[in-house]
Amino acid sequence: MIITISGLPGAGTTTITRMLSTKLGIPFISAGDVFRQMAAERGMDILEFSRLAEEDHEIDKEIDKRQAEIAKSKENLIVEGRLSAYFVEADLKILIIAPFNVRAYRISKRESKPLKKVENEIKRREESEAKRYKEIHGIDIEDLQVYDIILNSAHFKPEEITNIIIKIIEVIK
């Protein structure tokens, strides 16, 4: 089974993806990890690299291409990333959401940064990504029709969301 998991920064997609991977015994790949790795390779932080990616559309295309190619070669895989649902042929496409203040708090805590700084970074990052996705792929990130399931992580613990997804998988198999 091929599953995509998408969500905004701080929604919990990486945590949920890792838990689901462990519980199902299915490997996963993450667009965020690829993006961060590419930023580190260039000696840049995420915001600097996001700005570069606004100018160099090959960065986003490379991330999307790598994920789609890997997914095509696997029978079972969880693909985590903002645009994974658009580029990966999947049996189940999931979007994890959470309110802005919840996401900002989580990132602030995780990265030990002041909340106001995180809020500003998130706004800039999300604006940058939305602009790039529209320019590069013609994707309106606000259009949620591509997803099969949308779960709000503010209302459930990661373990509970993981269990909900497992129940959904059992139903659709």
MIVEX-621291 format. One line per 10 residues: number of its first residue (from 0); for each residue x, y, z of N, C-alpha, C. Coordinates in steps of 0.02 Angstrom, whole numbers, plus 50000, padded with zeros to 5 digits. Example, Ala and Ser with C-alpha at 12.3 -4.5 7.8 and 13.67 -1.06 7.14 Angstrom:
2
0) 50660/49716/50390/50615/49775/50390/50660/49835/50390; 50642/49888/50354/50684/49947/50357/50645/50002/50394
This chain:
173
0) 50042/49941/50000/50000/50000/50000/50045/50062/50000; 50027/50109/49958/50062/50173/49955/50017/50225/49989; 50045/50261/50037/50008/50311/50075/50046/50377/50072; 50011/50432/50060/50042/50498/50066/50014/50532/50128; 50058/50568/50163/50038/50608/50221/50065/50678/50211; 50020/50726/50211/50038/50796/50199/50013/50838/50258; 50042/50898/50264/50019/50945/50315/50065/51005/50319; 50040/51057/50351/50079/51118/50361/50131/51107/50415; 50183/51150/50417/50234/51144/50470/50202/51145/50540; 50222/51098/50581/50197/51094/50649/50132/51055/50658
10) 50104/51030/50603/50041/50992/50608/50052/50923/50637; 50113/50897/50634/50128/50831/50662/50137/50777/50610; 50145/50796/50547/50150/50746/50494/50210/50700/50503; 50266/50727/50522/50326/50685/50529/50318/50636/50587; 50293/50660/50643/50282/50617/50700/50233/50560/50683; 50178/50578/50651/50128/50529/50633/50155/50480/50581; 50192/50506/50532/50221/50463/50481/50267/50411/50512; 50310/50434/50558/50357/50387/50591/50319/50334/50631; 50268/50355/50668/50229/50307/50708/50194/50256/50663; 50164/50282/50610/50128/50238/50564/50175/50189/50531
20) 50233/50213/50511/50285/50171/50480/50304/50114/50527; 50315/50130/50590/50334/50080/50640/50277/50030/50651; 50216/50055/50660/50159/50010/50674/50142/49964/50616; 50148/49990/50555/50131/49950/50496/50191/49911/50468; 50251/49929/50491/50311/49897/50464/50323/49916/50392; 50304/49978/50374/50312/50004/50306/50363/50060/50309; 50412/50061/50264/50461/50116/50264/50428/50181/50242; 50463/50237/50257/50438/50302/50236/50495/50345/50209; 50474/50394/50168/50520/50446/50145/50487/50513/50158; 50528/50564/50170/50502/50629/50189/50529/50684/50144
30) 50485/50724/50115/50506/50781/50074/50541/50832/50117; 50518/50841/50179/50550/50888/50225/50622/50870/50239; 50635/50805/50248/50704/50783/50260/50747/50796/50198; 50719/50783/50139/50756/50796/50077/50771/50870/50071; 50720/50912/50085/50728/50985/50080/50781/51009/50129; 50777/50986/50193/50826/51006/50243/50896/50982/50225; 50900/50922/50197/50965/50895/50177/50995/50937/50121; 50953/50956/50073/50977/50998/50018/50999/51067/50044; 50963/51094/50093/50981/51159/50123/51049/51152/50159; 51057/51099/50197/51119/51088/50234/51178/51079/50186
40) 51166/51044/50131/51219/51034/50081/51245/51101/50054; 51201/51151/50054/51219/51218/50029/51238/51265/50086; 51239/51239/50149/51256/51280/50206/51205/51334/50222; 51141/51319/50209/51087/51367/50220/51037/51342/50271; 51002/51390/50305/50947/51369/50347/50884/51363/50303; 50829/51340/50333/50768/51327/50295/50742/51389/50260; 50741/51446/50295/50715/51507/50265/50758/51530/50206; 50824/51528/50214/50869/51547/50159/50858/51502/50099; 50853/51437/50114/50845/51389/50059/50776/51397/50026; 50725/51414/50066/50659/51427/50037/50661/51486/49989
50) 50699/51537/50008/50707/51595/49963/50742/51575/49899; 50794/51534/49905/50829/51510/49846/50782/51469/49802; 50742/51427/49834/50695/51384/49798/50642/51426/49761; 50627/51486/49786/50581/51530/49751/50610/51550/49683; 50676/51557/49680/50710/51577/49618/50729/51517/49575; 50746/51462/49607/50770/51402/49572/50718/51347/49577; 50673/51344/49530/50618/51296/49532/50640/51224/49525; 50702/51214/49505/50727/51146/49499/50731/51111/49566; 50738/51150/49620/50741/51121/49687/50677/51084/49704; 50620/51117/49695/50556/51085/49709/50543/51027/49661
60) 50560/51037/49599/50549/50984/49550/50589/50922/49567; 50650/50932/49592/50692/50875/49611/50664/50837/49670; 50638/50872/49719/50608/50839/49777/50547/50798/49755; 50503/50828/49716/50443/50793/49692/50461/50733/49650; 50510/50742/49606/50531/50688/49561/50559/50629/49601; 50601/50644/49650/50631/50589/49690/50578/50550/49726; 50530/50585/49756/50477/50550/49793/50435/50506/49747; 50415/50533/49690/50373/50495/49643/50409/50433/49618; 50473/50440/49602/50512/50384/49576/50520/50329/49628; 50534/50349/49690/50541/50300/49743/50475/50263/49754
70) 50420/50300/49756/50355/50269/49768/50336/50219/49713; 50354/50235/49651/50339/50190/49595/50375/50123/49602; 50432/50124/49634/50473/50063/49639/50456/50021/49701; 50407/50043/49740/50390/50008/49803/50318/49983/49802; 50307/49928/49838/50239/49903/49847/50208/49936/49908; 50248/49947/49959/50226/49976/50022/50272/50033/50041; 50242/50093/50049/50282/50151/50066/50237/50207/50091; 50262/50244/50141/50228/50304/50163/50270/50362/50138; 50239/50408/50103/50273/50466/50075/50247/50528/50109; 50292/50562/50145/50272/50621/50184/50298/50684/50150
80) 50253/50731/50137/50273/50794/50106/50213/50835/50086; 50223/50900/50083/50168/50946/50066/50134/50929/50000; 50172/50911/49949/50144/50899/49883/50141/50825/49864; 50156/50782/49910/50159/50710/49894/50095/50685/49863; 50038/50708/49887/49974/50684/49861/49964/50702/49788; 49997/50754/49765/49990/50777/49696/50035/50738/49648; 50090/50711/49672/50139/50680/49627/50148/50606/49636; 50121/50578/49689/50130/50507/49703/50064/50472/49693; 50065/50419/49653/50005/50377/49646/49998/50337/49710; 49945/50352/49748/49938/50321/49814/49869/50291/49823
90) 49867/50241/49867/49804/50209/49885/49764/50250/49935; 49800/50291/49975/49769/50332/50026/49808/50397/50033; 49773/50453/50026/49805/50519/50031/49775/50555/50091; 49819/50571/50139/49798/50598/50204/49827/50668/50213; 49786/50713/50240/49808/50781/50258/49799/50788/50333; 49853/50809/50367/49850/50824/50439/49848/50900/50446; 49799/50926/50482/49794/50998/50493/49796/51013/50568; 49808/51076/50584/49804/51102/50652/49801/51178/50647; 49769/51211/50695/49767/51284/50694/49838/51314/50697; 49844/51374/50670/49909/51409/50667/49942/51414/50735
100) 49903/51434/50787/49933/51444/50853/49959/51378/50882; 49926/51324/50869/49948/51258/50893/50013/51238/50858; 50014/51248/50793/50075/51230/50754/50135/51273/50775; 50123/51338/50785/50177/51383/50805/50205/51363/50874; 50160/51347/50919/50182/51327/50986/50224/51263/50982; 50202/51214/50944/50240/51151/50937/50310/51164/50910; 50315/51204/50858/50380/51217/50828/50424/51257/50876; 50395/51305/50911/50431/51345/50960/50462/51300/51013; 50422/51254/51037/50445/51207/51089/50499/51160/51061; 50486/51132/51002/50531/51084/50972/50600/51115/50957
110) 50599/51177/50932/50661/51210/50910/50689/51258/50962; 50657/51262/51020/50679/51308/51074/50688/51379/51048; 50638/51403/51013/50639/51471/50986/50581/51511/51016; 50589/51577/51020/50532/51618/51043/50472/51610/50997; 50413/51609/51028/50351/51598/50991/50341/51649/50935; 50352/51713/50949/50342/51766/50899/50387/51754/50838; 50449/51735/50851/50497/51721/50796/50471/51664/50753; 50448/51611/50786/50421/51553/50750/50361/51572/50709; 50316/51612/50738/50256/51633/50701/50276/51670/50637; 50323/51715/50642/50347/51752/50583/50379/51705/50531
120) 50419/51659/50555/50451/51611/50510/50400/51567/50474; 50350/51544/50511/50299/51502/50481/50261/51540/50427; 50241/51602/50443/50205/51642/50393/50246/51651/50330; 50309/51669/50338/50353/51679/50279/50361/51614/50240; 50373/51559/50276/50383/51495/50243/50321/51473/50205; 50263/51480/50236/50201/51458/50204/50184/51502/50144; 50197/51567/50149/50187/51612/50092/50234/51593/50035; 50297/51580/50052/50347/51561/50002/50327/51496/49968; 50307/51447/50007/50289/51382/49978/50227/51388/49934; 50176/51423/49958/50114/51431/49919/50129/51464/49852
130) 50172/51515/49853/50191/51550/49792/50228/51503/49744; 50276/51466/49771/50315/51419/49729/50270/51365/49699; 50227/51336/49739/50184/51282/49715/50139/51306/49658; 50114/51367/49665/50071/51396/49613/50112/51409/49549; 50170/51440/49557/50212/51458/49499/50240/51396/49464; 50264/51349/49502/50299/51292/49473/50250/51240/49446; 50199/51224/49485/50154/51168/49467/50082/51188/49453; 50065/51251/49465/49996/51272/49457/49950/51244/49511; 49980/51227/49569/49942/51197/49624/49921/51251/49674; 49856/51252/49689/49830/51295/49742/49828/51251/49805
140) 49874/51264/49850/49881/51223/49910/49819/51225/49955; 49776/51275/49944/49714/51280/49983/49659/51232/49957; 49668/51205/49897/49620/51158/49868/49634/51089/49897; 49588/51064/49937/49600/51002/49973/49568/50940/49941; 49543/50947/49880/49506/50893/49847/49548/50831/49833; 49613/50839/49831/49658/50783/49815/49661/50732/49872; 49641/50753/49933/49649/50709/49992/49587/50666/50004; 49601/50605/50028/49547/50559/50046/49522/50572/50117; 49569/50589/50161/49554/50598/50232/49590/50661/50258; 49555/50701/50299/49585/50759/50332/49574/50751/50407
150) 49630/50752/50445/49627/50744/50518/49658/50804/50552; 49625/50828/50605/49649/50886/50643/49689/50861/50703; 49755/50873/50701/49798/50848/50754/49793/50887/50819; 49756/50942/50819/49745/50979/50882/49696/50942/50927; 49656/50897/50897/49604/50862/50935/49623/50791/50955; 49679/50767/50928/49700/50698/50942/49775/50696/50955; 49796/50649/50996/49867/50637/51006/49894/50599/50945; 49959/50604/50932/49987/50568/50874/49970/50494/50874; 49972/50462/50931/49956/50391/50936/49883/50379/50914; 49838/50423/50934/49768/50416/50916/49758/50425/50841
160) 49791/50474/50812/49786/50484/50740/49813/50424/50702; 49869/50398/50726/49898/50338/50696/49847/50280/50697; 49815/50271/50754/49765/50218/50760/49704/50230/50714; 49684/50292/50707/49629/50309/50661/49648/50290/50590; 49709/50307/50570/49732/50291/50502/49734/50216/50492; 49757/50179/50541/49759/50106/50536/49688/50078/50527; 49641/50105/50563/49570/50083/50556/49545/50098/50485; 49562/50156/50459/49541/50174/50391/49571/50125/50341; 49635/50108/50350/49668/50060/50306/49632/49993/50308; 49613/49971/50367/49577/49907/50375/49511/49909/50337
170) 49477/49965/50337/49413/49972/50303/49421/49970/50227; 49473/50003/50201/49479/50008/50128/49515/49948/50096; 49545/49906/50136/49581/49848/50107/49533/49798/50077
